[in-house]
């Protein structure tokens, strides 16, 4: 059989031509903007809060979407159905800065609500947007289950894209919902010096997203959660390595960053800082496949995932900031033994 001189070329070129017709021209996601590099250094990373000692005046920063320091003696940050204002009490018994903080209590059997701050249109101004939330907490010694064999979970806060009818049992598919959030978990028994009467607590980053098994843990140890229905997973948790335990009856400041991916590409990120130190970072994240699936709210969560404790659990919150840039820790003007305002 005689072969046409063009036959080898056709065997090679035809599949490539067909692929090009089916997929269209190949393209790459744009490089990340410069501000994505903020907060990645070792040690304490100072952010935009460094220009506002004790967070005074931070609400007027052009990158800040909302701030709450409770110094009016009341809750001013708006949430859906005013749930945050309805479920915390502004008190002057302790504060991280200024005079006031918010106290929340979980009586036995009470799990608490989810409080949504709706993100305004200006949250999405950047071509490759990122979203940041920082909250400072003081945990009472009552954060203890009584039984050292029990595990405990309490939600923290995070950035969410939500569609009507979605919840944690709805599989993320790139068109419906996703998040990057912090949760606090505790376990025992332990004799470590950080333990609260034998019980340890840590804050860890987690995310619901379409492809957690493809994400890359650049910093921290990741665990992908198996889906309850046996299908592909859509959640991961990542823990600092080594653990950074909570300090009880002291202030601990956390910040979550969600870096939104280009639709259809795995170029998003999730990050978690504790007191300005980056403790977890996940790259290669695909939150969305469609341009319109933007974050819709920040959860200032008061929800406890486990109940039936024999006493009331208490937590104080202060210095809430929601922004389009890395916020960083509070630049303290007075803090015994602390770093104070960065120089």
Short mmCIF file of the C-alpha atoms (twelve columns), coordinates in Angstrom:
data_MODEL
# 
_entry.id   MODEL 
# 
loop_
_atom_site.group_PDB 
_atom_site.id 
_atom_site.type_symbol 
_atom_site.label_atom_id 
_atom_site.label_alt_id 
_atom_site.label_comp_id 
_atom_site.label_asym_id 
_atom_site.label_seq_id 
_atom_site.Cartn_x 
_atom_site.Cartn_y 
_atom_site.Cartn_z 
_atom_site.pdbx_PDB_model_num 
ATOM 1   C CA . UNK A 1   0.000   0.000  0.000  1 
ATOM 2   C CA . UNK A 2   1.371   3.398  -1.000 1 
ATOM 3   C CA . UNK A 3   1.308   6.173  1.588  1 
ATOM 4   C CA . UNK A 4   0.634   9.722  0.596  1 
ATOM 5   C CA . UNK A 5   3.612   11.908 1.553  1 
ATOM 6   C CA . UNK A 6   1.316   14.007 3.741  1 
ATOM 7   C CA . UNK A 7   -0.061  11.019 5.711  1 
ATOM 8   C CA . UNK A 8   2.389   11.190 8.687  1 
ATOM 9   C CA . UNK A 9   1.732   14.894 9.024  1 
ATOM 10  C CA . UNK A 10  -2.029  14.330 9.037  1 
ATOM 11  C CA . UNK A 11  -1.808  11.645 11.712 1 
ATOM 12  C CA . UNK A 12  0.052   14.085 13.954 1 
ATOM 13  C CA . UNK A 13  -1.698  17.313 13.114 1 
ATOM 14  C CA . UNK A 14  -5.321  16.181 12.892 1 
ATOM 15  C CA . UNK A 15  -5.755  15.397 16.637 1 
ATOM 16  C CA . UNK A 16  -4.201  18.735 17.484 1 
ATOM 17  C CA . UNK A 17  -6.521  20.547 15.104 1 
ATOM 18  C CA . UNK A 18  -9.550  18.749 16.500 1 
ATOM 19  C CA . UNK A 19  -8.517  19.544 20.062 1 
ATOM 20  C CA . UNK A 20  -8.075  23.185 19.154 1 
ATOM 21  C CA . UNK A 21  -11.551 23.250 17.608 1 
ATOM 22  C CA . UNK A 22  -13.123 21.606 20.663 1 
ATOM 23  C CA . UNK A 23  -11.360 23.565 23.398 1 
ATOM 24  C CA . UNK A 24  -10.646 26.841 21.649 1 
ATOM 25  C CA . UNK A 25  -7.317  28.631 21.960 1 
ATOM 26  C CA . UNK A 26  -5.361  27.688 25.037 1 
ATOM 27  C CA . UNK A 27  -4.814  30.445 27.569 1 
ATOM 28  C CA . UNK A 28  -3.238  30.871 30.975 1 
ATOM 29  C CA . UNK A 29  -4.577  32.721 34.008 1 
ATOM 30  C CA . UNK A 30  -3.124  36.193 34.573 1 
ATOM 31  C CA . UNK A 31  -0.250  36.515 37.056 1 
ATOM 32  C CA . UNK A 32  -1.369  37.380 40.588 1 
ATOM 33  C CA . UNK A 33  -1.360  41.074 41.499 1 
ATOM 34  C CA . UNK A 34  1.413   42.490 43.679 1 
ATOM 35  C CA . UNK A 35  -0.760  42.756 46.796 1 
ATOM 36  C CA . UNK A 36  -1.103  38.957 46.896 1 
ATOM 37  C CA . UNK A 37  2.500   38.860 48.149 1 
ATOM 38  C CA . UNK A 38  1.613   40.772 51.323 1 
ATOM 39  C CA . UNK A 39  1.674   38.745 54.531 1 
ATOM 40  C CA . UNK A 40  3.928   35.933 53.320 1 
ATOM 41  C CA . UNK A 41  7.101   36.756 55.274 1 
ATOM 42  C CA . UNK A 42  8.282   34.747 58.264 1 
ATOM 43  C CA . UNK A 43  7.465   36.186 61.678 1 
ATOM 44  C CA . UNK A 44  4.927   38.948 62.260 1 
ATOM 45  C CA . UNK A 45  3.488   40.452 59.073 1 
ATOM 46  C CA . UNK A 46  2.298   44.026 59.536 1 
ATOM 47  C CA . UNK A 47  -0.487  45.076 57.204 1 
ATOM 48  C CA . UNK A 48  -2.635  48.132 56.622 1 
ATOM 49  C CA . UNK A 49  -3.549  48.205 60.349 1 
ATOM 50  C CA . UNK A 50  0.022   49.313 61.111 1 
ATOM 51  C CA . UNK A 51  -0.984  52.835 60.061 1 
ATOM 52  C CA . UNK A 52  -3.792  52.906 62.649 1 
ATOM 53  C CA . UNK A 53  -2.507  52.298 66.204 1 
ATOM 54  C CA . UNK A 54  -5.147  50.480 68.256 1 
ATOM 55  C CA . UNK A 55  -7.236  50.463 65.032 1 
ATOM 56  C CA . UNK A 56  -8.275  54.077 65.646 1 
ATOM 57  C CA . UNK A 57  -9.492  55.499 62.327 1 
ATOM 58  C CA . UNK A 58  -9.064  52.236 60.404 1 
ATOM 59  C CA . UNK A 59  -12.672 52.341 59.182 1 
ATOM 60  C CA . UNK A 60  -11.823 55.212 56.794 1 
ATOM 61  C CA . UNK A 61  -9.004  53.332 55.055 1 
ATOM 62  C CA . UNK A 62  -9.902  53.048 51.350 1 
ATOM 63  C CA . UNK A 63  -9.440  49.266 51.431 1 
ATOM 64  C CA . UNK A 64  -11.552 48.682 54.557 1 
ATOM 65  C CA . UNK A 65  -15.141 47.560 54.007 1 
ATOM 66  C CA . UNK A 66  -16.223 47.505 57.671 1 
ATOM 67  C CA . UNK A 67  -14.729 47.772 61.146 1 
ATOM 68  C CA . UNK A 68  -16.114 47.236 64.631 1 
ATOM 69  C CA . UNK A 69  -14.338 48.056 67.891 1 
ATOM 70  C CA . UNK A 70  -17.503 48.412 70.033 1 
ATOM 71  C CA . UNK A 71  -16.298 51.775 71.329 1 
ATOM 72  C CA . UNK A 72  -19.758 53.289 70.854 1 
ATOM 73  C CA . UNK A 73  -20.917 50.956 73.611 1 
ATOM 74  C CA . UNK A 74  -23.046 49.040 71.078 1 
ATOM 75  C CA . UNK A 75  -22.762 46.849 67.989 1 
ATOM 76  C CA . UNK A 76  -22.699 48.975 64.831 1 
ATOM 77  C CA . UNK A 77  -21.608 46.454 62.185 1 
ATOM 78  C CA . UNK A 78  -24.680 45.361 60.195 1 
ATOM 79  C CA . UNK A 79  -25.570 41.685 59.879 1 
ATOM 80  C CA . UNK A 80  -28.505 39.798 58.448 1 
ATOM 81  C CA . UNK A 81  -31.518 40.246 60.774 1 
ATOM 82  C CA . UNK A 82  -29.136 42.034 63.180 1 
ATOM 83  C CA . UNK A 83  -28.144 38.618 64.503 1 
ATOM 84  C CA . UNK A 84  -24.729 39.688 65.742 1 
ATOM 85  C CA . UNK A 85  -26.138 42.601 67.728 1 
ATOM 86  C CA . UNK A 86  -28.911 40.377 69.094 1 
ATOM 87  C CA . UNK A 87  -26.578 37.638 70.322 1 
ATOM 88  C CA . UNK A 88  -23.636 39.468 71.904 1 
ATOM 89  C CA . UNK A 89  -23.446 41.884 74.804 1 
ATOM 90  C CA . UNK A 90  -21.103 44.877 74.645 1 
ATOM 91  C CA . UNK A 91  -19.219 44.995 77.949 1 
ATOM 92  C CA . UNK A 92  -16.417 46.949 79.601 1 
ATOM 93  C CA . UNK A 93  -15.134 44.062 81.727 1 
ATOM 94  C CA . UNK A 94  -12.236 43.535 79.314 1 
ATOM 95  C CA . UNK A 95  -11.161 44.753 75.892 1 
ATOM 96  C CA . UNK A 96  -8.246  44.321 73.526 1 
ATOM 97  C CA . UNK A 97  -8.152  48.020 72.657 1 
ATOM 98  C CA . UNK A 98  -10.193 50.886 74.048 1 
ATOM 99  C CA . UNK A 99  -12.819 50.228 76.683 1 
ATOM 100 C CA . UNK A 100 -15.353 47.799 75.214 1 
ATOM 101 C CA . UNK A 101 -15.591 44.344 73.683 1 
ATOM 102 C CA . UNK A 102 -18.402 41.942 72.787 1 
ATOM 103 C CA . UNK A 103 -19.164 38.961 75.014 1 
ATOM 104 C CA . UNK A 104 -20.911 35.881 73.711 1 
ATOM 105 C CA . UNK A 105 -22.110 32.978 75.829 1 
ATOM 106 C CA . UNK A 106 -23.163 29.440 74.938 1 
ATOM 107 C CA . UNK A 107 -25.434 27.986 77.641 1 
ATOM 108 C CA . UNK A 108 -25.800 24.212 77.734 1 
ATOM 109 C CA . UNK A 109 -27.680 22.967 74.677 1 
ATOM 110 C CA . UNK A 110 -27.424 26.291 72.771 1 
ATOM 111 C CA . UNK A 111 -25.520 26.110 69.478 1 
ATOM 112 C CA . UNK A 112 -25.825 29.761 68.442 1 
ATOM 113 C CA . UNK A 113 -26.527 31.471 65.109 1 
ATOM 114 C CA . UNK A 114 -24.661 32.300 61.921 1 
ATOM 115 C CA . UNK A 115 -24.327 36.092 61.475 1 
ATOM 116 C CA . UNK A 116 -23.837 37.332 57.909 1 
ATOM 117 C CA . UNK A 117 -22.292 40.676 57.013 1 
ATOM 118 C CA . UNK A 118 -23.345 41.293 53.377 1 
ATOM 119 C CA . UNK A 119 -20.392 42.246 51.214 1 
ATOM 120 C CA . UNK A 120 -20.943 45.517 49.323 1 
ATOM 121 C CA . UNK A 121 -20.215 45.986 45.612 1 
ATOM 122 C CA . UNK A 122 -16.906 47.724 46.346 1 
ATOM 123 C CA . UNK A 123 -15.598 44.459 47.817 1 
ATOM 124 C CA . UNK A 124 -15.148 43.177 44.250 1 
ATOM 125 C CA . UNK A 125 -13.420 46.145 42.611 1 
ATOM 126 C CA . UNK A 126 -10.079 44.461 41.929 1 
ATOM 127 C CA . UNK A 127 -9.589  42.487 38.734 1 
ATOM 128 C CA . UNK A 128 -8.264  39.603 40.837 1 
ATOM 129 C CA . UNK A 129 -9.963  40.271 44.169 1 
ATOM 130 C CA . UNK A 130 -9.055  38.996 47.602 1 
ATOM 131 C CA . UNK A 131 -11.041 39.256 50.823 1 
ATOM 132 C CA . UNK A 132 -9.727  39.560 54.373 1 
ATOM 133 C CA . UNK A 133 -11.347 39.281 57.792 1 
ATOM 134 C CA . UNK A 134 -9.585  39.811 61.110 1 
ATOM 135 C CA . UNK A 135 -11.075 39.213 64.565 1 
ATOM 136 C CA . UNK A 136 -9.491  39.124 68.009 1 
ATOM 137 C CA . UNK A 137 -10.779 36.726 70.673 1 
ATOM 138 C CA . UNK A 138 -10.276 36.034 74.350 1 
ATOM 139 C CA . UNK A 139 -11.401 32.579 75.453 1 
ATOM 140 C CA . UNK A 140 -12.621 32.005 78.985 1 
ATOM 141 C CA . UNK A 141 -11.502 28.957 80.965 1 
ATOM 142 C CA . UNK A 142 -15.087 27.737 80.555 1 
ATOM 143 C CA . UNK A 143 -14.043 26.526 77.075 1 
ATOM 144 C CA . UNK A 144 -13.812 23.032 78.465 1 
ATOM 145 C CA . UNK A 145 -16.234 20.129 77.960 1 
ATOM 146 C CA . UNK A 146 -15.883 18.764 81.478 1 
ATOM 147 C CA . UNK A 147 -14.983 15.344 80.087 1 
ATOM 148 C CA . UNK A 148 -11.443 15.251 78.665 1 
ATOM 149 C CA . UNK A 149 -12.450 12.456 76.307 1 
ATOM 150 C CA . UNK A 150 -14.836 14.725 74.394 1 
ATOM 151 C CA . UNK A 151 -14.001 16.748 71.292 1 
ATOM 152 C CA . UNK A 152 -15.300 20.285 70.848 1 
ATOM 153 C CA . UNK A 153 -15.886 22.550 67.871 1 
ATOM 154 C CA . UNK A 154 -16.837 26.232 67.651 1 
ATOM 155 C CA . UNK A 155 -17.096 28.204 64.398 1 
ATOM 156 C CA . UNK A 156 -15.041 31.353 64.005 1 
ATOM 157 C CA . UNK A 157 -15.500 33.524 60.911 1 
ATOM 158 C CA . UNK A 158 -14.857 33.488 57.187 1 
ATOM 159 C CA . UNK A 159 -15.673 34.590 53.644 1 
ATOM 160 C CA . UNK A 160 -18.560 32.891 51.844 1 
ATOM 161 C CA . UNK A 161 -20.127 32.773 48.404 1 
ATOM 162 C CA . UNK A 162 -23.641 31.428 48.877 1 
ATOM 163 C CA . UNK A 163 -26.523 30.697 46.529 1 
ATOM 164 C CA . UNK A 164 -30.139 30.159 47.632 1 
ATOM 165 C CA . UNK A 165 -30.731 26.709 49.072 1 
ATOM 166 C CA . UNK A 166 -27.058 25.787 49.583 1 
ATOM 167 C CA . UNK A 167 -25.566 24.582 52.856 1 
ATOM 168 C CA . UNK A 168 -22.765 22.347 54.105 1 
ATOM 169 C CA . UNK A 169 -24.543 19.300 52.672 1 
ATOM 170 C CA . UNK A 170 -24.646 20.822 49.169 1 
ATOM 171 C CA . UNK A 171 -21.776 19.693 46.987 1 
ATOM 172 C CA . UNK A 172 -19.637 22.595 45.710 1 
ATOM 173 C CA . UNK A 173 -19.565 22.463 41.917 1 
ATOM 174 C CA . UNK A 174 -17.981 25.761 40.876 1 
ATOM 175 C CA . UNK A 175 -21.345 27.417 40.230 1 
ATOM 176 C CA . UNK A 176 -23.085 27.404 43.634 1 
ATOM 177 C CA . UNK A 177 -21.003 28.115 46.756 1 
ATOM 178 C CA . UNK A 178 -17.617 27.997 48.535 1 
ATOM 179 C CA . UNK A 179 -15.849 29.485 51.565 1 
ATOM 180 C CA . UNK A 180 -12.581 30.015 53.441 1 
ATOM 181 C CA . UNK A 181 -13.070 30.060 57.208 1 
ATOM 182 C CA . UNK A 182 -11.571 29.425 60.616 1 
ATOM 183 C CA . UNK A 183 -12.908 26.973 63.166 1 
ATOM 184 C CA . UNK A 184 -11.768 26.323 66.731 1 
ATOM 185 C CA . UNK A 185 -11.424 22.749 67.932 1 
ATOM 186 C CA . UNK A 186 -10.373 21.269 71.256 1 
ATOM 187 C CA . UNK A 187 -9.283  17.918 72.598 1 
ATOM 188 C CA . UNK A 188 -7.644  16.260 75.586 1 
ATOM 189 C CA . UNK A 189 -6.300  14.983 77.832 1 
ATOM 190 C CA . UNK A 190 -3.028  16.899 77.708 1 
ATOM 191 C CA . UNK A 191 -0.307  17.969 80.098 1 
ATOM 192 C CA . UNK A 192 1.070   20.625 77.755 1 
ATOM 193 C CA . UNK A 193 1.540   24.042 79.383 1 
ATOM 194 C CA . UNK A 194 -0.913  25.565 76.869 1 
ATOM 195 C CA . UNK A 195 -3.704  23.237 78.002 1 
ATOM 196 C CA . UNK A 196 -6.735  24.619 79.778 1 
ATOM 197 C CA . UNK A 197 -7.157  22.187 82.670 1 
ATOM 198 C CA . UNK A 198 -5.934  19.354 80.449 1 
ATOM 199 C CA . UNK A 199 -7.751  20.538 77.309 1 
ATOM 200 C CA . UNK A 200 -6.039  21.993 74.210 1 
ATOM 201 C CA . UNK A 201 -7.565  24.339 71.629 1 
ATOM 202 C CA . UNK A 202 -6.412  25.457 68.188 1 
ATOM 203 C CA . UNK A 203 -7.835  27.599 65.419 1 
ATOM 204 C CA . UNK A 204 -7.563  26.025 61.967 1 
ATOM 205 C CA . UNK A 205 -8.401  26.993 58.402 1 
ATOM 206 C CA . UNK A 206 -10.940 25.061 56.362 1 
ATOM 207 C CA . UNK A 207 -12.669 25.465 53.013 1 
ATOM 208 C CA . UNK A 208 -15.607 24.052 51.104 1 
ATOM 209 C CA . UNK A 209 -14.709 24.130 47.397 1 
ATOM 210 C CA . UNK A 210 -15.081 21.972 44.269 1 
ATOM 211 C CA . UNK A 211 -11.598 20.415 44.217 1 
ATOM 212 C CA . UNK A 212 -9.949  20.183 47.672 1 
ATOM 213 C CA . UNK A 213 -7.940  17.129 46.629 1 
ATOM 214 C CA . UNK A 214 -6.124  19.211 43.987 1 
ATOM 215 C CA . UNK A 215 -5.201  22.081 46.310 1 
ATOM 216 C CA . UNK A 216 -1.627  22.332 47.599 1 
ATOM 217 C CA . UNK A 217 -0.687  22.877 51.237 1 
ATOM 218 C CA . UNK A 218 2.218   25.314 51.021 1 
ATOM 219 C CA . UNK A 219 2.227   25.794 54.794 1 
ATOM 220 C CA . UNK A 220 0.503   23.512 57.299 1 
ATOM 221 C CA . UNK A 221 -0.858  19.976 57.262 1 
ATOM 222 C CA . UNK A 222 -3.986  19.389 55.178 1 
ATOM 223 C CA . UNK A 223 -6.706  16.801 55.662 1 
ATOM 224 C CA . UNK A 224 -9.303  16.296 52.912 1 
ATOM 225 C CA . UNK A 225 -12.722 15.373 54.318 1 
ATOM 226 C CA . UNK A 226 -14.501 12.426 52.757 1 
ATOM 227 C CA . UNK A 227 -17.956 13.316 51.449 1 
ATOM 228 C CA . UNK A 228 -20.825 11.819 53.426 1 
ATOM 229 C CA . UNK A 229 -22.470 10.578 50.216 1 
ATOM 230 C CA . UNK A 230 -19.323 8.764  49.111 1 
ATOM 231 C CA . UNK A 231 -18.756 11.067 46.132 1 
ATOM 232 C CA . UNK A 232 -15.814 13.302 45.404 1 
ATOM 233 C CA . UNK A 233 -14.738 15.408 48.402 1 
ATOM 234 C CA . UNK A 234 -15.526 19.105 48.638 1 
ATOM 235 C CA . UNK A 235 -13.922 20.181 51.941 1 
ATOM 236 C CA . UNK A 236 -10.463 20.302 53.507 1 
ATOM 237 C CA . UNK A 237 -9.053  21.349 56.868 1 
ATOM 238 C CA . UNK A 238 -5.485  22.543 57.347 1 
ATOM 239 C CA . UNK A 239 -3.654  22.835 60.654 1 
ATOM 240 C CA . UNK A 240 -0.554  24.769 61.597 1 
ATOM 241 C CA . UNK A 241 2.527   22.559 61.837 1 
ATOM 242 C CA . UNK A 242 3.484   22.638 64.644 1 
ATOM 243 C CA . UNK A 243 0.202   23.565 66.348 1 
ATOM 244 C CA . UNK A 244 -0.208  27.102 67.659 1 
ATOM 245 C CA . UNK A 245 -2.420  26.628 70.696 1 
ATOM 246 C CA . UNK A 246 -4.867  29.186 72.039 1 
ATOM 247 C CA . UNK A 247 -3.788  31.178 75.075 1 
ATOM 248 C CA . UNK A 248 -6.658  31.275 77.544 1 
ATOM 249 C CA . UNK A 249 -7.711  34.528 79.190 1 
ATOM 250 C CA . UNK A 250 -5.439  36.346 76.722 1 
ATOM 251 C CA . UNK A 251 -6.193  37.940 73.365 1 
ATOM 252 C CA . UNK A 252 -5.570  35.907 70.221 1 
ATOM 253 C CA . UNK A 253 -5.971  37.640 66.832 1 
ATOM 254 C CA . UNK A 254 -6.759  35.687 63.662 1 
ATOM 255 C CA . UNK A 255 -7.101  36.689 60.030 1 
ATOM 256 C CA . UNK A 256 -8.515  34.715 57.097 1 
ATOM 257 C CA . UNK A 257 -7.673  35.592 53.488 1 
ATOM 258 C CA . UNK A 258 -9.571  34.261 50.452 1 
ATOM 259 C CA . UNK A 259 -7.821  34.902 47.116 1 
ATOM 260 C CA . UNK A 260 -10.343 34.378 44.350 1 
ATOM 261 C CA . UNK A 261 -9.385  32.203 41.411 1 
ATOM 262 C CA . UNK A 262 -9.764  33.023 37.738 1 
ATOM 263 C CA . UNK A 263 -12.989 31.238 36.640 1 
ATOM 264 C CA . UNK A 264 -12.133 27.675 35.638 1 
ATOM 265 C CA . UNK A 265 -8.493  27.874 36.789 1 
ATOM 266 C CA . UNK A 266 -6.873  26.594 39.966 1 
ATOM 267 C CA . UNK A 267 -5.021  29.802 40.837 1 
ATOM 268 C CA . UNK A 268 -6.844  30.812 44.036 1 
ATOM 269 C CA . UNK A 269 -5.544  30.669 47.600 1 
ATOM 270 C CA . UNK A 270 -6.630  30.499 51.231 1 
ATOM 271 C CA . UNK A 271 -4.495  31.756 54.112 1 
ATOM 272 C CA . UNK A 272 -4.686  32.005 57.904 1 
ATOM 273 C CA . UNK A 273 -2.657  34.229 60.235 1 
ATOM 274 C CA . UNK A 274 -2.473  34.108 64.028 1 
ATOM 275 C CA . UNK A 275 -1.229  37.315 65.653 1 
ATOM 276 C CA . UNK A 276 0.209   38.350 62.286 1 
ATOM 277 C CA . UNK A 277 2.135   35.095 61.753 1 
ATOM 278 C CA . UNK A 278 1.146   33.093 58.665 1 
ATOM 279 C CA . UNK A 279 0.304   29.608 59.963 1 
ATOM 280 C CA . UNK A 280 -1.516  28.050 56.987 1 
ATOM 281 C CA . UNK A 281 -1.452  28.646 53.237 1 
ATOM 282 C CA . UNK A 282 -3.188  26.678 50.486 1 
ATOM 283 C CA . UNK A 283 -2.571  27.330 46.781 1 
ATOM 284 C CA . UNK A 284 -3.971  25.793 43.589 1 
ATOM 285 C CA . UNK A 285 -7.563  26.420 44.654 1 
ATOM 286 C CA . UNK A 286 -10.526 26.425 42.288 1 
ATOM 287 C CA . UNK A 287 -13.397 28.132 44.060 1 
ATOM 288 C CA . UNK A 288 -15.496 28.962 40.974 1 
ATOM 289 C CA . UNK A 289 -15.966 28.169 37.309 1 
ATOM 290 C CA . UNK A 290 -18.265 31.101 36.474 1 
ATOM 291 C CA . UNK A 291 -17.402 34.819 36.780 1 
ATOM 292 C CA . UNK A 292 -20.569 35.750 38.644 1 
ATOM 293 C CA . UNK A 293 -19.917 33.499 41.654 1 
ATOM 294 C CA . UNK A 294 -18.370 36.187 43.892 1 
ATOM 295 C CA . UNK A 295 -18.275 36.136 47.703 1 
ATOM 296 C CA . UNK A 296 -21.597 37.313 49.104 1 
ATOM 297 C CA . UNK A 297 -20.973 37.673 52.831 1 
ATOM 298 C CA . UNK A 298 -18.618 37.437 55.777 1 
ATOM 299 C CA . UNK A 299 -19.782 35.130 58.545 1 
ATOM 300 C CA . UNK A 300 -19.174 36.491 62.040 1 
ATOM 301 C CA . UNK A 301 -20.013 33.091 63.359 1 
ATOM 302 C CA . UNK A 302 -21.457 32.401 66.796 1 
ATOM 303 C CA . UNK A 303 -22.256 28.782 66.011 1 
ATOM 304 C CA . UNK A 304 -21.042 25.908 68.165 1 
ATOM 305 C CA . UNK A 305 -20.844 22.571 66.374 1 
ATOM 306 C CA . UNK A 306 -21.131 20.517 69.578 1 
ATOM 307 C CA . UNK A 307 -23.550 21.062 72.455 1 
ATOM 308 C CA . UNK A 308 -24.724 19.508 75.742 1 
ATOM 309 C CA . UNK A 309 -21.947 20.918 77.879 1 
ATOM 310 C CA . UNK A 310 -22.545 21.074 81.622 1 
ATOM 311 C CA . UNK A 311 -21.873 24.808 81.873 1 
ATOM 312 C CA . UNK A 312 -21.865 28.080 79.943 1 
ATOM 313 C CA . UNK A 313 -18.965 28.770 77.574 1 
ATOM 314 C CA . UNK A 314 -17.812 32.399 77.221 1 
ATOM 315 C CA . UNK A 315 -15.790 34.187 74.520 1 
ATOM 316 C CA . UNK A 316 -15.016 37.885 74.016 1 
ATOM 317 C CA . UNK A 317 -14.428 39.513 70.608 1 
ATOM 318 C CA . UNK A 318 -12.846 42.820 69.610 1 
ATOM 319 C CA . UNK A 319 -11.205 44.685 66.699 1 
ATOM 320 C CA . UNK A 320 -13.177 43.241 63.781 1 
ATOM 321 C CA . UNK A 321 -11.967 44.457 60.375 1 
ATOM 322 C CA . UNK A 322 -13.143 43.378 56.891 1 
ATOM 323 C CA . UNK A 323 -11.021 44.577 53.980 1 
ATOM 324 C CA . UNK A 324 -9.779  44.133 50.394 1 
ATOM 325 C CA . UNK A 325 -6.125  44.040 51.500 1 
ATOM 326 C CA . UNK A 326 -4.154  42.142 54.114 1 
ATOM 327 C CA . UNK A 327 -5.021  43.756 57.458 1 
ATOM 328 C CA . UNK A 328 -2.392  42.430 59.832 1 
ATOM 329 C CA . UNK A 329 -2.405  42.414 63.626 1 
ATOM 330 C CA . UNK A 330 -3.518  45.354 65.728 1 
ATOM 331 C CA . UNK A 331 -0.670  47.852 66.157 1 
ATOM 332 C CA . UNK A 332 -0.809  48.212 69.913 1 
ATOM 333 C CA . UNK A 333 0.197   51.437 71.644 1 
ATOM 334 C CA . UNK A 334 0.229   49.715 75.010 1 
ATOM 335 C CA . UNK A 335 0.827   46.025 75.545 1 
ATOM 336 C CA . UNK A 336 3.034   44.701 78.355 1 
ATOM 337 C CA . UNK A 337 5.733   42.580 76.816 1 
ATOM 338 C CA . UNK A 338 4.209   42.963 73.343 1 
ATOM 339 C CA . UNK A 339 5.534   44.276 70.079 1 
ATOM 340 C CA . UNK A 340 3.645   47.569 70.134 1 
ATOM 341 C CA . UNK A 341 3.435   49.713 67.038 1 
ATOM 342 C CA . UNK A 342 5.753   48.481 64.239 1 
ATOM 343 C CA . UNK A 343 8.707   50.740 63.471 1 
# 
